[in-house]
Amino acid sequence: MADHTPTGPVELGAHMDYPEHERTYHGFTLLAKYGSLGCAATLIGMAFGFFVGGAISGFIVFLLACAVGAFILR
């Protein structure tokens, strides 16, 4: 049987667009950071609203958690 494994260098095509790769990675890390913040703030607000007994107070805690988290993640 014939051996069809490549023998040359891996990158033979067009040049890589490194600035675009860095922009995409930066966008992904921002989405991961602030998406995690949103999930954590939602859980904190829901737990506070459940144990204290008010949807308004849970929403206020959610907003405070978002503000504090955004300040910390800057």
N, C-alpha and C positions, 0 to 999 in steps of 0.2 A: 504494500500500500504506500501511497505517496505521503510524504510528510508535509502538511500544510501550515506548520507553525511559522509565524512571522520571524524573520531574522534581522530586520533593520530596526532603526530607532522607533520608539513608540509614536512620537509626535512628528508626523510627516506632512500633515495637512496645514490648514491656515493657522496663523499665530493665535495664541490665546488672548482673550480680551480681559486682562487682569483687573483693570478698573471696574469693569462690569461685575466680575466675580466678587470684588471687595464690596461693591454697593449691595449686591444680593446678600452677602453674608452679614453685612451691617443691618440690613432690613430684617433678616431672619432673627438676629439676636435681639433687636428691638421688639419684634413680635413675641418672641419667647419671654423676654423680661416683663413686658407690660401685660401679656396674656396671663402669665403666672400671677402677677399682681392682681389682675381682675378676678381670677378664680379665688385667690386667697381672701380678697376683700369681700367677695360674695359670701364665702363660707363664714367669715367672721361676722358679717352683718346678719346672716340668717341665724347663726347660733345665738347672737345677742338678742335678736328679735324673738326667738323661741323661748329663751330662758327668762328674759325680762318681761316679755308679754306685750310687745307692741311692734307693729310693722313700721311705724314712723321712726321709732327709736332705732330699729335695725337699719333702716335706710340712712339715718344720720351717721351711725357708726360705719356703714359701708362707705359713705362719702369721706368721712375722716380717715378711714384706712386707705382709701385711694389717694387722698392728698398727702398723707404721711409717706406712703409707699413711693409715690411719684417723686417726692422730695429726696428720699433716700436713694432711689435708683438713678437720679440725674448723673 
